[in-house]
Amino acid sequence: MVSKKSKLFLSVIPMPLVVVGGQGRIQFANGPAIEVFGPDMEGNHFTTVLRQPALLEAIEGVLQGQKTCKSRYQNTIGDSVTLYDVTCSLIAGRGKTPVVLISFQDVSPLLEAGQMRSDFVANVSHELRSPLTSLLGFIETLRGPAKDDAKANVRFLELMERETKRMTRLVGDLLSLSKVESEEKVRPNEKIDILPVLELSQQILQPVALENNVKVAINRPDNRETMIKGDADQLQQVFTNLIENAIKYGGDGGKVVVDVTYTSREPSLRGPAVHVSIADQGDGIAQIHIPRLTERFYRIDSHRSREMGGTGLGLAIVKHIVNRHRGRLKITSIKGQGSTFTVILPAA
């Protein structure tokens, strides 16, 4: 049997632990193990609780004399899957009865990170392959059938310029995303006024607004409490991205409204905050897409996004910058009634 002292020691360890003793009965399970496998484990045979064949084989191996056996255990609850690396170790038992300590280490975050890296590389490769293939085709055409065709030369050179700019934007966004992620845990301390940042974004995007026949209006708060702690350059990137998206996807001839408000108590931040909401009058976004909008390379309409010069990384960059500022990004939309992107930042 497991002593009270041993139980006390095992109970404070944060990873799931199960002790199997005489006749294959579970003698002890700590709190994390009970959360995974449920209550009333003690006294039951391990095969009735830990039912996955590879794990049962590892436990049997230790009970039959091996010092250590390793396995994996997959726990599924609804759509959530958690994968554990399991180590079964022989520990001292009384007399000749073996006692097995089974420890479960959650490796899901490591596997998810590896999958994210693989997906990221695959997405980048796909995004670069398309313009590179186009450029190669244009070059071959200019060297061959269109070699002496002046009009074709002009047309193909324009297309090559467009594809080159697309790759340049993609590489630029990748570098920007990498920089933002590396700085995400370092909170900015400089006090800045958010209004000049928004006004500069408005000026920068004036040609885009004119091209799309869209008016951008900034509604300023009456109390002028618009000071926050932030990185002006990064916030410039956030609001330029969000306003540009609202202009491009909000529909020709529409209006983009930027509302700036102050609240003395923001529940999500547990303190005073400045809200910046960018609302458009476009077609809106289906609710199924909203939770995934800040994922890298996620697009609702891939063809339309590429035609408008999008790289699929803009909102991912926005999310990381807002996280660095300890803020929140909220997205609300109703089909046919436009969308609103709200950045909530702690007030200075």
SETOR-343204 format. One record per residue (C-alpha): residue number from 0; residue in one letter; chain; x, y, z. Coordinates in nm, 2 decimals. Layout:
N
seq:type:mol:xx:yy:zz
NUM:A:A:X:Y:Z
...
***
This chain:
348
seq:type:mol:xx:yy:zz
0:M:A:0.00:0.00:0.00
1:V:A:0.10:0.36:-0.06
2:S:A:0.18:0.54:0.27
3:K:A:0.01:0.86:0.38
4:K:A:0.34:1.04:0.35
5:S:A:0.38:0.92:-0.01
6:K:A:0.02:1.02:-0.10
7:L:A:0.07:1.36:0.05
8:F:A:0.39:1.41:-0.17
9:L:A:0.22:1.28:-0.49
10:S:A:-0.09:1.49:-0.43
11:V:A:0.09:1.82:-0.47
12:I:A:0.26:1.73:-0.80
13:P:A:0.07:1.91:-1.08
14:M:A:0.08:1.64:-1.34
15:P:A:-0.15:1.33:-1.34
16:L:A:-0.01:1.04:-1.13
17:V:A:-0.16:0.70:-1.08
18:V:A:-0.02:0.42:-0.85
19:V:A:-0.10:0.06:-0.94
20:G:A:-0.02:-0.21:-0.68
21:G:A:-0.11:-0.56:-0.58
22:Q:A:-0.34:-0.75:-0.82
23:G:A:-0.33:-0.47:-1.06
24:R:A:-0.55:-0.25:-0.84
25:I:A:-0.52:0.13:-0.85
26:Q:A:-0.40:0.23:-0.50
27:F:A:-0.38:0.61:-0.55
28:A:A:-0.46:0.88:-0.80
29:N:A:-0.38:1.25:-0.74
30:G:A:-0.61:1.54:-0.82
31:P:A:-0.49:1.60:-1.18
32:A:A:-0.54:1.23:-1.26
33:I:A:-0.89:1.24:-1.12
34:E:A:-0.97:1.53:-1.35
35:V:A:-0.86:1.33:-1.65
36:F:A:-1.00:0.98:-1.56
37:G:A:-1.28:1.07:-1.32
38:P:A:-1.35:1.00:-0.95
39:D:A:-1.36:0.66:-0.77
40:M:A:-1.06:0.52:-0.94
41:E:A:-0.90:0.37:-0.63
42:G:A:-0.97:0.00:-0.59
43:N:A:-1.05:-0.06:-0.95
44:H:A:-0.83:-0.27:-1.18
45:F:A:-0.62:-0.05:-1.40
46:T:A:-0.75:-0.22:-1.72
47:T:A:-1.10:-0.08:-1.64
48:V:A:-0.98:0.28:-1.62
49:L:A:-0.67:0.30:-1.85
50:R:A:-0.82:0.12:-2.15
51:Q:A:-0.58:0.20:-2.43
52:P:A:-0.38:-0.11:-2.54
53:A:A:-0.04:0.06:-2.57
54:L:A:-0.06:0.19:-2.22
55:L:A:-0.19:-0.13:-2.07
56:E:A:0.10:-0.32:-2.24
57:A:A:0.35:-0.07:-2.08
58:I:A:0.20:-0.12:-1.73
59:E:A:0.20:-0.50:-1.77
60:G:A:0.57:-0.48:-1.87
61:V:A:0.66:-0.31:-1.55
62:L:A:0.45:-0.54:-1.34
63:Q:A:0.64:-0.83:-1.50
64:G:A:0.98:-0.70:-1.40
65:Q:A:1.08:-0.41:-1.63
66:K:A:1.20:-0.10:-1.45
67:T:A:1.05:0.15:-1.69
68:C:A:0.82:0.15:-1.99
69:K:A:0.70:0.44:-2.19
70:S:A:0.38:0.49:-2.39
71:R:A:0.13:0.75:-2.50
72:Y:A:-0.23:0.82:-2.39
73:Q:A:-0.49:1.02:-2.59
74:N:A:-0.77:1.17:-2.39
75:T:A:-1.07:1.29:-2.59
76:I:A:-1.35:1.51:-2.45
77:G:A:-1.59:1.63:-2.71
78:D:A:-1.38:1.80:-2.98
79:S:A:-1.09:1.85:-2.74
80:V:A:-0.80:1.61:-2.77
81:T:A:-0.51:1.60:-2.52
82:L:A:-0.20:1.38:-2.58
83:Y:A:0.02:1.26:-2.29
84:D:A:0.36:1.10:-2.28
85:V:A:0.33:0.83:-2.02
86:T:A:0.61:0.69:-1.81
87:C:A:0.55:0.37:-1.61
88:S:A:0.81:0.32:-1.34
89:L:A:0.87:0.04:-1.09
90:I:A:0.88:0.18:-0.73
91:A:A:0.95:0.01:-0.41
92:G:A:0.67:-0.21:-0.28
93:R:A:0.63:-0.41:0.03
94:G:A:0.74:-0.78:0.00
95:K:A:0.74:-0.91:-0.35
96:T:A:0.44:-0.71:-0.47
97:P:A:0.54:-0.47:-0.75
98:V:A:0.41:-0.11:-0.73
99:V:A:0.39:0.10:-1.05
100:L:A:0.39:0.48:-1.07
101:I:A:0.23:0.60:-1.39
102:S:A:0.30:0.97:-1.48
103:F:A:0.12:1.16:-1.76
104:Q:A:0.30:1.46:-1.92
105:D:A:0.08:1.67:-2.14
106:V:A:0.26:1.72:-2.47
107:S:A:-0.03:1.86:-2.67
108:P:A:0.11:2.22:-2.67
109:L:A:0.44:2.10:-2.82
110:L:A:0.27:1.90:-3.09
111:E:A:0.04:2.19:-3.17
112:A:A:0.34:2.42:-3.20
113:G:A:0.50:2.18:-3.43
114:Q:A:0.19:2.15:-3.64
115:M:A:0.16:2.53:-3.65
116:R:A:0.52:2.55:-3.78
117:S:A:0.45:2.30:-4.04
118:D:A:0.13:2.47:-4.15
119:F:A:0.31:2.81:-4.15
120:V:A:0.59:2.68:-4.38
121:A:A:0.33:2.51:-4.61
122:N:A:0.12:2.83:-4.63
123:V:A:0.43:3.05:-4.70
124:S:A:0.55:2.81:-4.97
125:H:A:0.20:2.81:-5.13
126:E:A:0.18:3.19:-5.12
127:L:A:0.52:3.24:-5.28
128:R:A:0.48:2.95:-5.53
129:S:A:0.19:3.12:-5.72
130:P:A:0.36:3.45:-5.80
131:L:A:0.69:3.28:-5.87
132:T:A:0.52:3.04:-6.12
133:S:A:0.35:3.34:-6.28
134:L:A:0.68:3.52:-6.32
135:L:A:0.85:3.22:-6.47
136:G:A:0.57:3.18:-6.72
137:F:A:0.59:3.55:-6.81
138:I:A:0.96:3.53:-6.86
139:E:A:0.94:3.23:-7.08
140:T:A:0.67:3.40:-7.29
141:L:A:0.87:3.72:-7.33
142:R:A:1.17:3.51:-7.44
143:G:A:0.96:3.31:-7.69
144:P:A:0.63:3.39:-7.86
145:A:A:0.61:3.75:-7.74
146:K:A:0.97:3.83:-7.79
147:D:A:0.90:4.09:-8.07
148:D:A:0.55:4.19:-7.96
149:A:A:0.58:4.54:-7.80
150:K:A:0.22:4.54:-7.67
151:A:A:0.26:4.20:-7.51
152:N:A:0.59:4.31:-7.36
153:V:A:0.42:4.61:-7.19
154:R:A:0.13:4.39:-7.06
155:F:A:0.35:4.11:-6.93
156:L:A:0.59:4.36:-6.76
157:E:A:0.29:4.51:-6.58
158:L:A:0.18:4.17:-6.46
159:M:A:0.53:4.09:-6.35
160:E:A:0.55:4.41:-6.15
161:R:A:0.22:4.33:-5.98
162:E:A:0.34:3.98:-5.88
163:T:A:0.67:4.11:-5.76
164:K:A:0.50:4.37:-5.54
165:R:A:0.28:4.10:-5.40
166:M:A:0.58:3.89:-5.30
167:T:A:0.74:4.21:-5.15
168:R:A:0.43:4.27:-4.94
169:L:A:0.43:3.91:-4.82
170:V:A:0.79:3.91:-4.72
171:G:A:0.74:4.25:-4.55
172:D:A:0.44:4.12:-4.35
173:L:A:0.64:3.80:-4.26
174:L:A:0.92:4.01:-4.12
175:S:A:0.68:4.24:-3.94
176:L:A:0.50:3.94:-3.78
177:S:A:0.83:3.79:-3.67
178:K:A:0.93:4.12:-3.51
179:V:A:0.59:4.17:-3.34
180:E:A:0.60:3.81:-3.20
181:S:A:0.95:3.86:-3.06
182:E:A:0.84:4.18:-2.87
183:E:A:0.50:4.05:-2.76
184:K:A:0.60:4.00:-2.39
185:V:A:0.76:4.34:-2.36
186:R:A:0.49:4.59:-2.27
187:P:A:0.54:4.95:-2.40
188:N:A:0.57:5.22:-2.14
189:E:A:0.56:5.54:-2.34
190:K:A:0.25:5.76:-2.29
191:I:A:0.10:5.86:-2.62
192:D:A:-0.22:6.03:-2.74
193:I:A:-0.42:5.79:-2.97
194:L:A:-0.58:6.07:-3.17
195:P:A:-0.27:6.18:-3.37
196:V:A:-0.20:5.81:-3.45
197:L:A:-0.55:5.77:-3.60
198:E:A:-0.53:6.11:-3.78
199:L:A:-0.20:6.00:-3.94
200:S:A:-0.36:5.67:-4.05
201:Q:A:-0.65:5.87:-4.20
202:Q:A:-0.41:6.09:-4.40
203:I:A:-0.20:5.79:-4.52
204:L:A:-0.51:5.62:-4.65
205:Q:A:-0.67:5.92:-4.81
206:P:A:-0.56:5.81:-5.17
207:V:A:-0.71:5.46:-5.10
208:A:A:-1.03:5.62:-4.97
209:L:A:-1.06:5.85:-5.28
210:E:A:-1.00:5.55:-5.51
211:N:A:-1.28:5.35:-5.35
212:N:A:-1.51:5.66:-5.31
213:V:A:-1.52:5.60:-4.93
214:K:A:-1.53:5.87:-4.66
215:V:A:-1.33:5.81:-4.34
216:A:A:-1.46:6.00:-4.03
217:I:A:-1.31:6.01:-3.68
218:N:A:-1.55:6.08:-3.40
219:R:A:-1.34:6.22:-3.11
220:P:A:-1.45:6.19:-2.74
221:D:A:-1.57:6.51:-2.57
222:N:A:-1.36:6.45:-2.26
223:R:A:-1.03:6.42:-2.46
224:E:A:-0.91:6.13:-2.24
225:T:A:-0.72:5.95:-2.51
226:M:A:-0.39:5.89:-2.35
227:I:A:-0.25:5.53:-2.34
228:K:A:0.08:5.35:-2.28
229:G:A:0.18:5.23:-2.62
230:D:A:0.42:5.20:-2.91
231:A:A:0.30:5.47:-3.16
232:D:A:0.46:5.29:-3.47
233:Q:A:0.30:4.96:-3.39
234:L:A:-0.04:5.12:-3.32
235:Q:A:-0.01:5.31:-3.64
236:Q:A:0.03:4.97:-3.81
237:V:A:-0.28:4.84:-3.63
238:F:A:-0.52:5.12:-3.72
239:T:A:-0.38:5.17:-4.08
240:N:A:-0.45:4.80:-4.14
241:L:A:-0.80:4.80:-3.99
242:I:A:-0.91:5.13:-4.16
243:E:A:-0.77:5.01:-4.49
244:N:A:-0.96:4.68:-4.46
245:A:A:-1.27:4.87:-4.38
246:I:A:-1.22:5.09:-4.69
247:K:A:-1.15:4.81:-4.93
248:Y:A:-1.41:4.56:-4.80
249:G:A:-1.67:4.81:-4.69
250:G:A:-1.81:4.87:-5.04
251:D:A:-1.77:5.16:-5.29
252:G:A:-1.93:5.48:-5.20
253:G:A:-1.97:5.39:-4.83
254:K:A:-1.84:5.54:-4.51
255:V:A:-1.59:5.43:-4.25
256:V:A:-1.65:5.56:-3.90
257:V:A:-1.38:5.56:-3.64
258:D:A:-1.52:5.61:-3.29
259:V:A:-1.29:5.69:-3.00
260:T:A:-1.44:5.65:-2.65
261:Y:A:-1.31:5.65:-2.29
262:T:A:-1.44:5.43:-2.01
263:S:A:-1.34:5.45:-1.65
264:R:A:-1.40:5.08:-1.60
265:E:A:-1.35:4.82:-1.87
266:P:A:-1.44:4.47:-1.73
267:S:A:-1.21:4.28:-1.96
268:L:A:-0.91:4.49:-1.85
269:R:A:-1.02:4.56:-1.50
270:G:A:-0.95:4.93:-1.53
271:P:A:-0.99:5.24:-1.74
272:A:A:-0.96:5.20:-2.12
273:V:A:-0.98:5.37:-2.45
274:H:A:-1.20:5.21:-2.72
275:V:A:-1.12:5.26:-3.09
276:S:A:-1.40:5.12:-3.31
277:I:A:-1.37:5.10:-3.69
278:A:A:-1.71:5.04:-3.85
279:D:A:-1.78:4.99:-4.22
280:Q:A:-2.10:4.96:-4.43
281:G:A:-2.00:4.65:-4.62
282:D:A:-2.16:4.31:-4.67
283:G:A:-2.06:4.19:-4.32
284:I:A:-1.89:3.87:-4.22
285:A:A:-2.06:3.54:-4.15
286:Q:A:-2.03:3.44:-3.78
287:I:A:-1.86:3.11:-3.87
288:H:A:-1.55:3.31:-4.00
289:I:A:-1.51:3.56:-3.71
290:P:A:-1.32:3.33:-3.46
291:R:A:-1.06:3.25:-3.73
292:L:A:-1.00:3.60:-3.88
293:T:A:-0.68:3.66:-3.69
294:E:A:-0.53:3.32:-3.80
295:R:A:-0.23:3.35:-4.03
296:F:A:-0.33:3.33:-4.40
297:Y:A:-0.70:3.28:-4.32
298:R:A:-0.91:3.44:-4.58
299:I:A:-1.29:3.45:-4.63
300:D:A:-1.25:3.50:-5.00
301:S:A:-0.89:3.41:-5.11
302:H:A:-0.93:3.53:-5.47
303:R:A:-1.08:3.87:-5.37
304:S:A:-0.82:3.92:-5.10
305:R:A:-0.53:3.86:-5.34
306:E:A:-0.68:4.08:-5.60
307:M:A:-0.69:4.36:-5.34
308:G:A:-0.33:4.30:-5.24
309:G:A:-0.39:4.12:-4.91
310:T:A:-0.13:3.88:-4.77
311:G:A:-0.35:3.70:-4.51
312:L:A:-0.12:3.82:-4.23
313:G:A:-0.26:4.17:-4.15
314:L:A:-0.51:4.07:-3.88
315:A:A:-0.26:3.82:-3.73
316:I:A:-0.01:4.12:-3.69
317:V:A:-0.29:4.33:-3.54
318:K:A:-0.37:4.06:-3.28
319:H:A:-0.01:4.03:-3.17
320:I:A:0.04:4.40:-3.14
321:V:A:-0.28:4.44:-2.94
322:N:A:-0.17:4.15:-2.71
323:R:A:0.16:4.33:-2.66
324:H:A:-0.03:4.63:-2.53
325:R:A:-0.24:4.41:-2.30
326:G:A:-0.54:4.51:-2.49
327:R:A:-0.84:4.33:-2.66
328:L:A:-0.96:4.30:-3.01
329:K:A:-1.34:4.25:-3.06
330:I:A:-1.50:4.18:-3.40
331:T:A:-1.87:4.21:-3.45
332:S:A:-2.06:4.18:-3.77
333:I:A:-2.41:4.12:-3.91
334:K:A:-2.45:4.00:-4.27
335:G:A:-2.56:4.29:-4.49
336:Q:A:-2.50:4.55:-4.22
337:G:A:-2.13:4.59:-4.21
338:S:A:-1.86:4.50:-3.96
339:T:A:-1.70:4.67:-3.66
340:F:A:-1.35:4.60:-3.53
341:T:A:-1.29:4.74:-3.18
342:V:A:-0.94:4.78:-3.02
343:I:A:-0.96:4.82:-2.64
344:L:A:-0.64:4.96:-2.49
345:P:A:-0.56:5.03:-2.12
346:A:A:-0.57:5.40:-2.05
347:A:A:-0.26:5.57:-1.92
***
